Amino acid sequence: MIHQIPDVLTPEQLTKLRALIDESPFEGGERTAGYRARRVKDNLQMAPDAEYLDAIQKMVFQALVSNLAFRAAAMPRKFVLPMVSRYKPGMAYGAHIDNAIMGQRMGGLERSDLSYTLFLTDPADYDGGELTLWSPYGEQRIKLQPGSLFLYPSTMLHMVSPVTRGERIAVVGWVESIVRDESKREILFDLNRVKTYLVDNHPDAPEADLALKAYGNLMRKWADT
């Protein structure tokens, strides 16, 4: 299941984040690619010793965990440290799949259940650079407004199309979910919407209690804590 989540960053957060990024050094992105993805990766990433990297990562984490739509879709258990990527004209990241186990860690190794791209550049300011994914339903090309996020299963083959004009800046990261199975996450996401609607609009209805019961019991059955 894929999700487009608008306005993960407020305009103020976006301005602050971009200012910190503009003051930070970047290096070749191939250093963090897997052995096969390294063949097709041509971008820049914020240097791991950049002065503002820690502050940027904390800002992103705070925005993610405070976003109800993100939490409902991802059901995060652990986060992999996000990276800031930059693509200049001629740069691209060819078709690849993300590593199943990530080496950058916060308290241990993380399984990549979900990947996300947090777009930071106005689509009008660059050509190309779409996040392109392949699924049984065909090819999808994603290019969102700054501050918006695209969340998708890490199992999907994907790429960043070549940038032909301007510059594409984004934050990319990965999530280990409490619920590993994608189909079960989708059921829980849909049921959560029903539960929230009933609780907000019909709080005294017995169906609201039944929805809460069903959601809680499925989480208890499927969650990996």
Disulfide bonds with the S-S distance in Angstrom:
none
